[in-house]
């Protein structure tokens, strides 16, 4: 069992303080994005979940023997180099993602491979708090807008409602609805992936089941978004376009999240009860 001395704690505290000072502007920019970009409002919870992942492993971490690995300095320097070059080019995404190799490099250099192996996923989980570059987000969002529009059109017709679709625009009898970026389902997808990753990590399943639970976030997010769009379109066909705007629009976004969360929780229950469950007692 590893016993940390007061000197070790002071040294680790100083290193953490240096990290905060080094990444202060980067972290401040992230917090601002989380507060203003609805697509990444879940970012506030990601560091908390990551820290809880590490806290839940405290017993097994104490049993790890410390064998500092010198080559961890290479990973640390690579991360710092990425930060420097990204800062020079004003590339925010690379600045932010440089935190991952810096943190892992520091752990590897100070504690060794055993510690790094255990902390790899909790540290990598921080990637979910970093917004994708706008150019990449738009390339993904627009095809999803078209896909969501097409599927929603099918369900609207099944409800007996007349609809004509042009791209991501749905023409109803009394109004016209546009499936915009916020309704593409990409926002739900990023949130569901973050939730399913945490759920899979904490679940005591086999590796295959953990991956299945994580991957199923994609169809769950799509289904939840289609339910939202179909419900909104059905109301708009009766009461006009006003129901698709303002409070109902924001409220339906919350409903989408809770529908996705319910599906995810239900899938977890099914996996938990399905025969062949693999128990993993420690990480």
C-alpha positions in Angstrom: 0.0 0.0 0.0 1.3 3.5 -0.9 1.5 6.0 1.9 1.7 9.6 0.9 3.9 11.9 3.1 3.2 15.5 3.8 6.0 16.4 1.4 4.3 14.3 -1.4 1.0 16.1 -0.8 2.6 19.5 -0.9 4.5 18.6 -4.1 1.3 17.3 -5.8 -0.6 20.4 -4.7 2.1 22.7 -6.2 2.0 20.8 -9.5 -1.8 21.1 -9.6 -1.5 24.8 -8.9 1.1 25.1 -11.8 -1.4 23.3 -14.1 -4.2 25.7 -13.2 -2.0 28.7 -13.8 -0.7 27.3 -17.1 -4.2 26.5 -18.3 -6.1 29.3 -16.6 -7.1 31.1 -19.9 -8.0 27.8 -21.5 -10.2 26.7 -18.7 -11.8 30.1 -18.4 -12.7 29.9 -22.1 -14.2 26.5 -21.6 -16.4 27.6 -18.8 -17.6 30.5 -20.9 -18.4 28.2 -23.8 -20.3 25.9 -21.4 -22.4 28.8 -20.2 -23.2 30.2 -23.7 -23.1 27.1 -26.0 -26.2 25.0 -25.3 -24.5 22.1 -27.2 -22.0 21.8 -24.5 -23.8 22.8 -21.3 -23.1 19.3 -20.0 -19.4 20.4 -19.8 -19.9 21.6 -16.3 -20.5 18.0 -15.1 -17.6 16.3 -16.9 -14.8 17.3 -14.6 -16.9 16.4 -11.6 -17.7 12.9 -13.0 -14.0 12.5 -13.9 -12.9 13.3 -10.4 -15.5 10.9 -9.0 -14.2 8.2 -11.2 -10.7 8.7 -9.7 -12.2 8.9 -6.2 -14.0 5.6 -6.7 -10.6 4.0 -7.4 -8.9 5.3 -4.4 -8.5 1.9 -2.7 -7.0 0.2 -5.8 -4.7 3.2 -6.4 -3.3 2.9 -3.0 -2.3 -0.7 -3.7 -0.4 0.4 -6.9 3.4 0.5 -6.5 5.0 3.7 -7.7 7.5 3.2 -10.5 8.1 6.6 -12.2 8.6 6.3 -15.9 11.1 8.8 -17.4 9.5 8.5 -20.9 6.4 10.1 -19.4 8.3 13.4 -19.7 8.2 13.0 -23.5 4.4 12.8 -23.4 4.3 15.8 -21.1 6.6 17.8 -23.3 4.6 16.8 -26.4 1.4 18.1 -24.7 3.1 21.4 -23.8 4.4 21.7 -27.3 0.9 21.2 -28.6 -0.3 23.9 -26.3 2.4 26.3 -27.4 1.8 25.7 -31.1 -1.9 25.9 -30.8 -1.7 29.1 -28.8 0.6 30.6 -31.5 -2.0 29.7 -34.1 -5.0 30.6 -32.0 -6.4 27.1 -32.3 -8.7 26.6 -29.3 -9.5 22.9 -29.8 -5.8 21.9 -29.8 -5.1 24.1 -26.9 -7.8 22.5 -24.9 -7.1 18.9 -25.9 -3.4 19.4 -25.0 -4.5 19.0 -21.3 -5.0 15.3 -21.8 -1.3 14.4 -22.8 -0.1 16.9 -20.2 -2.0 15.2 -17.4 -1.3 11.7 -18.5 2.4 12.5 -19.1 2.7 14.0 -15.6 1.0 10.9 -14.0 3.3 8.6 -16.0 6.4 10.5 -15.1 5.6 10.7 -11.4 3.8 7.5 -10.7 4.5 5.0 -13.5 2.5 2.8 -15.9 0.3 1.1 -13.3 -1.2 4.4 -12.2 -1.4 5.7 -15.7 -3.3 2.6 -16.9 -5.9 3.1 -14.1 -6.3 6.8 -14.7 -6.3 6.7 -18.5 -10.1 6.6 -19.0 -11.0 9.1 -16.2 -8.5 11.6 -17.7 -9.5 10.8 -21.3 -13.2 11.3 -20.3 -12.4 15.0 -20.0 -12.5 15.1 -23.9 -16.3 15.2 -23.6 -16.1 18.7 -22.1 -14.2 20.1 -25.1 -16.4 21.6 -27.9 -15.7 20.3 -31.4 -14.3 22.8 -33.9 -17.2 24.7 -35.6 -16.1 23.4 -39.1 -16.3 19.8 -37.9 -19.5 20.3 -35.9 -21.3 21.8 -39.0 -20.1 19.0 -41.2 -21.7 16.5 -38.9 -24.8 18.6 -37.9 -26.1 19.3 -41.4 -26.3 15.6 -42.6 -28.0 14.8 -39.3 -30.5 17.7 -39.9 -31.4 16.0 -43.3 -31.6 12.6 -41.7 -33.8 13.7 -38.8 -36.1 15.6 -41.2 -36.5 12.5 -43.4 -37.3 10.2 -40.5 -39.6 12.8 -38.9 -41.5 13.2 -42.2 -42.2 9.4 -42.3 -43.6 9.4 -38.7 -45.7 12.5 -39.4 -47.3 10.7 -42.4 -47.9 7.7 -40.2 -49.9 9.9 -37.9 -52.1 10.9 -40.9 -50.7 14.5 -41.1 -50.0 15.9 -44.5 -46.4 17.0 -44.9 -44.0 17.9 -47.7 -40.3 18.0 -47.1 -37.7 20.1 -48.8 -34.2 19.2 -47.4 -34.5 20.1 -43.7 -37.7 22.1 -44.1 -41.1 20.5 -43.3 -44.1 22.0 -44.9 -47.3 21.3 -42.9 -50.9 22.4 -43.7 -50.8 25.5 -41.4 -47.1 26.2 -41.0 -43.5 25.4 -42.1 -40.9 24.0 -39.7 -37.2 24.1 -40.3 -35.0 21.4 -38.6 -32.2 23.7 -37.6 -28.8 22.9 -36.1 -30.2 22.7 -32.5 -32.8 20.1 -33.7 -30.3 18.0 -35.6 -29.8 15.6 -32.7 -26.1 16.2 -32.5 -26.5 18.0 -29.2 -28.4 15.0 -27.8 -25.7 12.7 -29.3 -22.8 14.4 -27.5 -24.7 14.4 -24.2 -25.8 10.8 -24.5 -22.2 9.6 -25.3 -20.9 11.4 -22.3 -23.6 9.9 -20.1 -23.2 6.4 -21.5 -19.4 6.5 -21.2 -19.8 7.3 -17.5 -22.5 4.7 -17.0 -20.4 2.0 -18.8 -17.3 2.8 -16.8 -19.1 2.5 -13.4 -21.1 -0.6 -14.5 -19.7 -4.0 -13.5 -20.0 -5.6 -16.9 -17.7 -7.4 -19.3 -15.7 -5.1 -21.7 -18.0 -6.2 -24.6 -21.1 -5.1 -22.7 -19.5 -1.8 -21.7 -18.8 -1.0 -25.3 -22.3 -2.0 -26.3 -23.8 0.3 -23.7 -21.6 3.1 -24.9 -22.3 2.6 -28.6 -26.1 2.4 -28.0 -26.0 6.1 -27.0 -26.1 6.9 -30.8 -29.4 5.2 -31.7 -30.9 6.3 -28.4 -30.1 9.9 -29.0 -31.5 9.7 -32.6 -34.7 8.1 -31.4 -35.2 10.6 -28.6 -34.7 13.5 -31.1 -37.1 12.0 -33.6 -39.8 11.7 -30.9 -39.2 15.4 -30.0 -39.5 16.5 -33.7 -42.5 14.4 -34.4 -44.3 15.6 -31.3 -43.5 19.3 -32.1 -44.6 18.9 -35.7 -47.9 17.3 -34.7 -48.6 20.2 -32.4 -47.6 22.7 -35.0 -49.9 21.2 -37.6 -52.9 21.9 -35.2 -51.9 25.0 -33.3 -49.5 26.7 -35.7 -45.8 27.5 -35.7 -45.9 29.4 -32.3 -45.9 26.1 -30.4 -42.6 25.2 -32.0 -40.9 28.4 -30.7 -40.0 29.8 -27.3 -40.7 28.0 -24.1 -42.0 24.8 -25.8 -38.9 24.6 -28.0 -36.6 24.8 -24.9 -38.9 22.5 -22.9 -38.9 19.9 -25.7 -35.1 19.9 -25.6 -35.2 19.0 -21.9 -37.8 16.3 -22.7 -35.4 14.9 -25.3 -32.7 14.6 -22.7 -34.9 12.8 -20.2 -36.3 10.5 -22.9 -32.7 9.6 -23.9 -31.7 9.2 -20.2 -34.7 6.9 -19.6 -33.8 4.7 -22.6 -30.2 4.6 -21.4 -31.2 3.6 -17.9 -33.6 1.0 -19.2 -30.9 -0.5 -21.4 -28.6 -0.6 -18.3 -31.4 -2.5 -16.4 -31.8 -5.0 -19.2 -28.1 -5.7 -19.4 -28.0 -6.0 -15.6 -30.7 -8.7 -15.6 -29.7 -10.5 -18.7 -28.0 -13.9 -18.1 -24.2 -14.0 -18.5 -23.6 -10.7 -16.7 -19.9 -10.4 -15.9 -19.0 -9.1 -12.5 -15.8 -7.0 -12.2 -15.0 -6.4 -8.6 -12.1 -3.9 -9.0 -10.6 -1.6 -11.5 
